Amino acid sequence: MLGFYNRLLEIDMNKKSFAINPIPDEILCGILGGKGLATHLLIQHNPPQVDPLSPENHLIIATGPVTDTAIWGSCRHAVFTKSPQTGYYSESYSGGTAAEYMARTGYDAVMIRGASPQPVWMEVCEEGAFFHSAQDLWGLDSFTTEDRVKAWIKENRPDVKNCGVVCIGPAGENRVAFAVIENDYWRSAGRTGVGAVLGAKGVKAIAFWGNRKKNLADPGLVKAFARDFSERNRNDKGVLAYKDMGTPMMVDVMSGVGSFPTRYWHKGQAEHQQNINAPALHERLKVLPNACRRCFIACGRLATVKQGRHKGLKIEGPEYETIYALGGLCEVDSIEEIAYLNDICDRLGLDTISAGNLVAFTIEASRQGKIDHDIDYGQVDKIAGLLEDIVYRRGIGDTLAKGIKTVAKAWNMEDQAIHVKGMEPAGYDPRILKGMGLAYGTSDRGACHLRATFYKPELANMIDPDQIEGKAEMFAEWEDRLTIFDSLILCRFYRDLYQWEELATVIKGITDLEMDRERMRSIAGAITNNTRRFNIREGLSPEEDHLPNRFYTEALPETGKVIARGQMEQLLADYYSVRGWDEKGRPRDND
């Protein structure tokens, strides 16, 4: 099919073998690749109720039909599996440069099953997969691992000009439930614990290289669309805001509406806001805008600490979510210290959102006498030590490494833990932004802000944040459009620029498929139904779509707001109805 290779690379880690199998056109026509393809494969191949860390759990790395084309925002890949953090559907996306090297291997997806008894790293190329011992890499941080694999390719594959590498740090090796898969040093498939699954399979790194190019339906249309799209949108106000200040600008935006989670979700504003916001980052660190390939937004901040004990430290970031988790929830009051903690997480392979939430939860447990551990808000070195304890599973770190559900039960604090389905929310408090409550509750992967990015229409006054009636209808349309993003695979920060008409043009130019809004919504709805069926098969109950009780009962001190349980019940009932599900949130058999 045009825009695809129609090829799936299946790798068996038990046998160190691979097979290249066809993907029929009729499947791709109905799911478009990316998330749609991966969901289809997981339902088809994963045994029901499989242990996420067992060899039988499959891990899928996928690109989309737009990958390695001129389409802006297209240099992204995704990882899909069953999550060790939640026990449910796992999807995680990453940018940088790796996706284009993946696409040039000539596969639409790589599916890995089994587990190697000894650590390995792999090459994936047009011919299939090559396996190498990773004994000398096991235990290394992700930066060093990436460097060494790239150096090996350069020395031993002289015809290969360059490659893309994904790898895990010690957190993935030690099967920390929220370990990430890294690429390009600072880019991460960051949520749901995909790094732990790769570690359980004994895979330290994968290098991708090749020279394949997919056939596009109308290369001229794609080229002209990309040129016109760039000329039309490069100076968009939102684009320029991200280019100038990056995602840290959201610190002030969220603080302004009282929705910047602080002190483990007890407050909606931080007194030290001016020390951790975007102006602080740009004043106190040397910052350069940094973009993925095929991107003119350049939201990344390539930042170097200019003075103090971390002088010379260089990272891409910190991003808003890291600032909220470490600077808000843990009350670290210095942007340089947040950068330092961010660097620890990147090198060792931890998701910063879950890490910050769990550290803040530990601080609460310590202050309440639930545990005997010396740590408090703002204590940077003790926070750093706890992060390392989690990675290496030392002391209480071993419990924390299993994720918030296990920790909360062990410490008898289930009534205080903030998560949905075992995954902690991002930095948007649903007591202020009610639509984000629906987003957290219904996301396939737990408390996710990205599947619909519904904070945008609420913050932009496209719909009142407190409105309940009619919100589910608008939410479902946003979710459907962004599900198409995830099947193509496109960057979320282009959400305002790729509306339905633009998506239809892209799909036509790449695949020759004729799509209108209704057809795309039908495809997106079918993908959403399938992910829901996957979760129900794994044991999901309707109650797990609800928010933590604290959001219903504990008012934010700055505004006095909660999201009432009755409001959430109405949002869920309306959403189920819009989706055509029954009253318990189950897709109907004929869908």
C-alpha positions in Angstrom: 0.0 0.0 0.0 1.3 3.5 -0.8 2.8 5.2 2.2 3.6 1.9 3.9 6.0 -1.0 3.5 3.4 -3.6 4.3 6.1 -5.4 6.4 6.3 -6.4 10.0 9.6 -7.5 11.6 8.9 -10.1 14.3 11.8 -10.8 16.6 12.0 -13.8 19.0 14.4 -13.1 21.8 14.2 -16.7 23.0 15.6 -18.0 19.8 17.5 -14.9 18.7 15.6 -15.2 15.4 13.4 -13.0 13.2 10.7 -13.2 10.6 9.5 -10.6 8.1 5.8 -11.0 7.6 3.4 -9.1 5.3 0.8 -6.6 6.6 -2.3 -6.8 4.3 -3.6 -3.6 2.7 -7.1 -4.2 4.0 -5.8 -3.9 7.6 -3.8 -0.7 6.9 -6.7 0.9 5.1 -8.8 0.7 8.2 -6.2 1.7 10.9 -3.6 3.8 9.1 -0.6 2.4 11.0 1.0 3.7 14.3 -1.4 3.2 17.2 -4.0 1.6 15.0 -1.6 -1.1 13.8 0.0 -1.7 17.2 -3.4 -2.1 18.9 -4.4 -4.6 16.3 -1.2 -6.5 16.8 -1.4 -6.5 20.6 -5.0 -7.8 20.5 -4.0 -10.5 18.0 -0.7 -11.6 19.7 -0.7 -10.8 23.4 -2.2 -13.6 25.6 -5.0 -12.2 27.8 -4.0 -11.4 31.4 -0.3 -11.8 30.5 2.3 -10.6 33.1 3.7 -7.4 31.6 7.3 -8.4 32.5 6.9 -12.0 31.2 8.5 -13.1 27.9 5.0 -13.5 26.4 4.2 -9.8 26.6 4.9 -8.3 23.2 6.6 -4.9 22.7 6.0 -3.1 19.4 8.0 -0.2 18.0 6.1 1.6 15.3 6.4 4.5 12.9 3.5 6.0 10.9 2.9 6.6 7.2 4.1 10.2 7.4 7.5 9.2 8.9 10.5 10.1 6.8 8.5 12.3 4.5 8.4 16.1 4.2 5.4 16.4 6.5 6.1 18.7 9.4 6.0 17.2 12.9 6.5 13.7 11.5 9.8 12.6 13.1 8.3 10.6 15.9 8.0 6.9 16.8 5.9 5.1 19.3 6.3 2.1 21.7 3.3 -0.1 22.6 3.0 -3.0 25.0 1.1 -4.0 28.2 2.2 -1.7 30.9 4.0 -2.9 34.1 2.9 0.4 35.7 -0.8 0.0 35.2 -1.4 -3.5 33.9 -3.3 -2.0 31.0 -2.7 -0.7 27.5 0.7 1.0 27.1 1.6 3.6 24.5 4.5 6.0 24.6 5.9 8.4 22.0 9.2 10.1 21.4 10.7 12.6 19.0 14.2 13.5 18.0 15.9 11.8 15.0 15.4 8.1 15.6 12.1 7.7 13.8 13.5 8.4 10.3 16.2 5.8 10.7 13.5 3.3 11.9 11.5 4.0 8.7 14.5 3.5 6.5 14.8 -0.1 7.7 11.7 -0.8 5.6 9.2 -2.0 8.3 6.0 -0.4 9.5 6.5 -1.9 12.9 9.0 -4.1 14.8 7.4 -6.6 17.3 9.5 -8.2 20.0 8.5 -11.2 22.1 10.4 -13.6 24.4 13.4 -12.8 26.6 17.1 -13.3 26.3 18.8 -15.0 29.3 21.8 -12.8 28.7 21.8 -9.0 27.9 21.9 -8.2 24.2 21.7 -5.2 21.9 20.3 -5.5 18.3 20.7 -4.0 14.9 17.5 -3.7 12.9 18.1 -3.2 9.2 16.5 -4.1 5.8 17.8 -7.7 6.1 16.2 -8.2 9.5 17.9 -8.2 12.9 21.4 -8.9 14.2 22.1 -9.8 17.9 25.1 -8.8 19.9 26.1 -9.4 23.5 25.4 -6.4 25.8 27.3 -7.6 28.8 29.7 -4.7 28.5 26.8 -2.2 28.2 24.6 -3.6 31.1 24.7 -1.2 34.0 25.7 1.8 31.9 23.6 5.0 31.7 21.6 5.7 28.6 23.9 8.4 27.3 27.0 6.2 27.4 25.1 3.3 25.9 23.9 5.3 23.0 27.4 6.6 22.3 28.9 3.2 22.4 26.4 1.6 20.1 26.8 4.4 17.6 30.5 4.1 17.8 30.3 0.3 17.1 28.1 0.9 14.1 30.5 3.5 12.7 33.5 1.2 13.1 31.9 -2.1 12.0 29.4 -0.9 9.4 31.5 1.4 7.1 28.7 1.7 4.6 26.2 3.0 7.2 26.4 6.8 7.3 24.4 7.1 10.5 21.9 5.3 12.6 19.2 5.8 15.2 19.5 4.2 18.7 17.0 3.6 21.4 18.2 2.2 24.7 17.4 1.8 28.4 19.3 2.9 31.5 19.7 1.0 34.8 16.0 1.7 35.6 14.9 -0.4 32.7 17.4 -3.1 33.5 16.1 -3.3 37.0 12.5 -3.3 35.8 11.4 -0.2 37.5 7.7 0.1 36.6 8.0 3.6 35.2 11.3 3.2 33.3 11.7 4.9 29.9 13.3 4.1 26.6 15.6 6.9 25.6 16.9 8.2 22.3 19.0 11.2 21.2 20.1 11.5 24.9 17.1 13.5 26.1 14.2 12.2 24.2 12.1 9.5 25.9 9.3 7.1 25.3 8.5 8.3 28.7 5.4 6.9 30.3 3.8 3.5 31.3 7.1 1.7 31.9 8.1 0.6 28.4 11.7 0.6 29.5 11.0 -2.0 32.1 9.5 -4.3 29.4 12.5 -3.9 27.2 14.8 -4.7 30.2 12.7 -7.8 31.0 13.4 -9.0 27.5 17.2 -8.5 28.1 17.5 -5.8 25.4 19.8 -2.9 26.3 19.6 -1.1 23.0 18.5 -1.2 19.4 20.2 0.5 16.5 18.2 1.2 13.3 19.7 1.8 9.9 18.8 1.3 6.3 18.2 2.9 2.9 14.6 2.1 2.1 12.2 4.8 1.0 8.5 4.3 0.9 6.5 5.1 -2.2 4.1 8.0 -1.8 0.8 8.4 -3.6 1.5 12.0 -4.8 5.0 13.2 -3.9 4.3 16.6 -5.6 1.2 17.1 -3.4 3.1 16.2 -0.3 6.0 18.6 -1.2 3.7 21.5 -2.1 1.5 20.9 1.1 4.6 20.9 3.3 5.9 24.1 1.7 2.6 26.0 1.9 2.0 24.7 5.5 5.4 26.1 6.6 4.8 29.5 5.0 1.4 29.7 6.5 2.2 28.7 10.0 5.8 29.5 10.9 4.8 32.9 12.4 1.7 31.6 14.1 1.4 33.1 17.6 1.4 29.7 19.3 4.4 28.5 17.3 6.4 31.6 18.2 5.5 31.2 21.8 6.9 27.7 21.9 9.9 28.7 20.0 10.6 31.6 22.3 9.9 30.1 25.7 9.3 26.4 25.2 6.9 24.3 27.4 8.2 26.0 30.6 6.0 28.9 29.7 3.2 26.7 31.1 4.4 27.3 34.6 3.0 30.8 34.6 0.0 29.9 32.5 -1.1 27.2 34.9 -0.2 29.2 38.0 -2.3 32.0 36.7 -5.4 29.8 36.8 -4.5 28.1 40.1 -3.8 24.8 38.4 -0.1 24.3 38.9 0.1 21.2 41.2 2.2 21.9 44.2 3.1 20.1 47.5 1.8 16.8 46.3 -1.5 18.1 45.0 -2.4 20.1 48.1 -2.0 23.5 46.4 -2.5 25.0 42.9 0.3 27.6 43.0 3.9 27.6 44.1 5.4 30.5 46.1 8.7 30.0 44.3 7.1 30.3 40.9 9.5 33.0 39.7 12.5 30.7 40.4 11.3 27.9 38.2 9.4 29.4 35.3 10.4 30.1 31.7 12.0 33.5 32.4 14.1 31.9 35.2 15.3 29.2 32.8 16.2 31.6 30.1 17.9 34.1 32.5 19.9 31.6 34.6 20.8 29.0 32.0 22.2 29.4 28.5 19.3 28.3 26.3 19.0 27.6 22.6 15.8 26.5 20.9 16.1 22.9 19.7 13.9 21.1 17.2 13.3 17.5 16.2 13.7 16.8 12.5 10.9 18.0 10.3 9.9 20.7 12.8 9.8 24.5 12.7 8.3 24.9 16.2 11.6 24.1 18.1 9.9 23.8 21.5 13.0 22.1 23.0 15.4 24.0 25.2 19.0 23.0 24.9 20.1 24.4 28.2 23.5 24.8 30.0 23.8 25.8 33.6 25.9 28.9 33.8 26.9 29.0 37.5 26.7 27.3 40.8 27.4 23.7 41.8 26.0 22.4 38.5 27.9 24.8 36.2 28.4 23.2 32.8 25.5 20.7 33.1 23.8 20.4 29.7 20.4 19.0 29.1 17.5 19.4 26.7 14.9 20.8 29.1 13.6 20.9 31.7 10.2 20.6 30.1 7.1 21.8 31.9 6.0 18.4 33.1 9.4 17.9 34.8 9.3 21.3 36.3 5.8 20.7 37.7 6.7 17.2 39.1 10.0 18.2 40.7 9.6 21.9 41.2 5.9 21.9 42.1 5.0 18.6 43.8 8.4 18.3 45.5 8.9 22.1 45.9 12.4 22.3 44.6 12.8 26.0 44.3 15.7 26.4 41.8 15.6 25.8 38.0 19.2 24.7 38.1 18.4 22.0 40.7 15.5 20.9 38.7 17.8 20.5 35.7 20.2 18.5 37.9 17.4 16.1 39.0 16.2 16.0 35.3 19.6 14.9 34.3 19.6 12.0 36.8 16.3 10.8 35.5 17.5 11.0 31.9 20.7 9.2 32.4 19.3 6.4 34.6 16.1 6.1 32.6 13.2 7.3 34.8 10.0 9.0 33.8 10.2 12.4 35.5 6.4 12.7 36.0 6.0 9.5 37.9 9.4 10.0 39.6 8.4 13.4 40.9 5.0 12.2 42.1 6.5 9.3 43.9 9.1 11.4 45.6 6.5 13.9 46.8 4.3 10.9 48.0 7.3 9.7 50.0 7.8 13.1 51.5 4.1 13.1 52.6 4.6 9.6 54.1 7.7 10.7 56.0 6.0 13.8 57.3 3.0 11.7 58.5 5.2 9.1 60.2 4.0 6.3 57.8 7.6 5.5 57.0 11.0 6.0 58.6 12.8 7.9 55.9 14.6 11.3 56.3 13.3 13.5 53.4 11.3 16.7 53.1 10.1 19.2 50.5 12.8 21.0 48.6 15.7 18.8 49.9 17.4 18.3 46.6 20.2 16.0 47.5 17.9 13.7 49.5 15.5 13.7 46.5 18.5 12.8 44.2 19.4 10.0 46.6 15.9 8.6 46.6 15.8 8.6 42.8 18.9 6.5 42.7 17.5 4.2 45.4 14.5 3.7 43.2 16.6 2.9 40.1 18.8 0.4 42.0 16.0 -0.8 44.2 17.7 -0.1 47.5 15.6 0.2 50.7 12.3 1.8 50.2 13.3 2.4 46.6 12.5 -1.2 45.9 8.9 -0.6 46.9 8.7 2.7 45.0 10.1 1.0 41.9 6.9 -1.1 41.7 4.7 2.0 41.2 2.2 4.1 43.1 -0.5 1.4 43.5 1.9 -0.9 45.3 3.4 1.9 47.4 0.1 3.3 48.5 -1.1 -0.1 49.6 2.1 -0.9 51.4 2.1 2.3 53.3 -1.7 2.3 54.0 -2.1 5.6 52.1 -4.4 4.5 49.3 -6.8 7.4 50.2 -4.1 9.9 49.5 -2.4 8.6 46.4 -3.0 10.6 43.2 -3.2 8.3 40.1 -5.7 6.8 37.7 -5.2 3.1 36.8 -1.7 3.3 38.4 -0.4 6.3 36.4 0.1 9.7 37.9 -1.4 12.8 36.2 0.5 15.5 34.4 0.6 19.1 35.6 -3.0 20.1 35.0 -5.3 20.0 38.0 -8.8 18.6 37.2 -10.3 20.6 40.0 -9.7 23.7 37.9 -9.9 22.1 34.4 -12.8 19.7 34.5 -12.3 18.4 31.0 -8.8 17.2 32.1 -10.7 15.1 34.7 -12.4 13.3 31.9 -9.1 13.0 30.0 -7.4 11.4 33.0 -10.3 9.1 33.7 -10.8 7.8 30.1 -7.3 7.6 28.7 -6.2 4.1 27.7 -2.9 4.4 29.5 -4.0 6.0 32.8 -4.0 9.6 33.9 -2.7 11.0 30.5 -2.9 14.6 29.4 -1.8 13.9 25.8 -4.5 11.7 24.3 -6.8 14.7 23.9 -4.7 17.7 25.2 -8.0 19.1 26.5 -6.3 21.7 28.6 -5.9 23.7 25.4 -9.6 24.4 24.7 -10.3 25.0 28.3 -7.4 27.4 28.8 -8.2 29.1 25.5 -11.8 29.7 26.5 -13.1 27.5 23.7 -15.2 25.9 26.4 -15.7 27.0 30.0 -13.4 24.9 32.3 -16.2 24.4 34.7 -18.8 23.4 32.1 -20.0 19.8 32.3 -23.0 19.7 30.0 -21.9 19.0 26.4 -18.2 18.8 27.3 -17.9 15.1 26.4 -19.0 15.7 22.8 -16.2 18.3 22.3 -13.7 16.1 24.1 -14.5 13.1 21.9 -13.8 15.1 18.7 -10.5 16.3 20.0 -9.6 12.8 21.1 -10.6 11.4 17.7 -8.5 13.9 15.8 -5.5 13.2 18.0 -6.0 9.5 17.6 -5.5 10.1 13.9 -2.3 11.9 14.9 -1.1 8.8 16.8 -1.8 6.5 13.8 0.0 8.8 11.4 2.4 9.5 14.0 2.4 13.3 14.3 3.6 15.6 17.1 1.0 17.0 19.5 2.3 20.5 19.2 0.9 20.7 15.7 -2.6 20.0 17.0 -3.8 23.5 16.2 -2.3 23.5 12.7 -3.5 20.1 11.5 -7.3 20.3 11.5 -9.4 17.7 9.7 -9.0 19.2 6.3 -5.2 19.3 6.6 -5.1 15.7 7.8 -7.2 14.6 4.9 -4.8 16.2 2.5 -1.8 14.6 4.2 -3.4 11.1 4.0 -4.4 11.6 0.4 -0.9 12.7 -0.6 0.8 9.8 1.3 -1.6 6.9 0.8 -4.1 8.0 -1.9 -6.9 7.2 0.5 -9.9 9.6 0.3 -10.8 10.7 3.8 -13.3 13.2 5.1 -14.0 14.1 8.8 -16.6 11.4 9.2 -14.3 8.7 7.8 -11.4 9.7 10.0 -13.6 9.9 13.1 -14.9 6.4 12.3 -11.3 5.0 12.1 -10.4 6.8 15.3 -13.5 5.6 17.1 -12.7 2.0 16.1 -9.1 2.3 17.4 -10.5 3.7 20.7 -13.0 0.9 20.9 -10.2 -1.7 20.4 -7.9 -0.2 23.1 -10.9 -0.2 25.4 -11.6 -3.8 24.6 -7.9 -4.6 25.3 -8.1 -3.0 28.7 -11.4 -4.7 29.6 -9.8 -8.0 28.6 -7.0 -7.3 31.1 -9.5 -6.6 33.9 -10.5 -3.0 33.7 -13.6 -2.0 35.7 -15.7 1.1 35.3 -14.7 2.4 38.7 -11.1 2.7 37.5 -12.3 5.5 35.2 -12.8 7.6 38.3 -10.4 10.1 39.7 -8.6 9.9 43.1 -11.0 10.7 45.9 -9.0 13.7 47.0 -10.0 15.6 43.8 -13.6 15.1 44.8 -13.2 16.2 48.4 -10.1 18.3 49.0 -10.5 21.8 47.7 -7.6 23.8 46.4 -6.8 26.5 48.9 -6.4 29.3 46.4 -9.7 28.8 44.7 -11.8 26.5 46.9 -12.5 24.3 43.9 -13.1 20.6 43.6 -14.4 18.4 40.8 -17.5 16.9 42.4 -18.0 13.1 42.0 -21.4 13.8 40.5 -19.7 16.0 37.8 -17.3 13.3 37.0 -20.1 10.7 36.8 -22.0 12.9 34.3 -18.8 13.4 32.2 -18.2 9.7 32.1 -21.8 8.8 31.3 -21.9 11.4 28.5 -18.6 10.1 27.2 -19.7 6.5 27.2 -22.9 7.6 25.3 -20.9 9.6 22.7 -18.7 6.6 22.1 -21.7 4.3 21.8 -20.6 2.2 24.8 -22.9 0.7 27.3 -23.5 2.3 30.8 -20.4 0.4 32.1 -18.1 1.7 29.5 -18.0 -1.4 27.3 -18.0 -1.1 23.5 -20.9 -2.9 22.0 -20.1 -6.1 20.1 -21.2 -4.8 16.7 -18.9 -1.9 16.8 
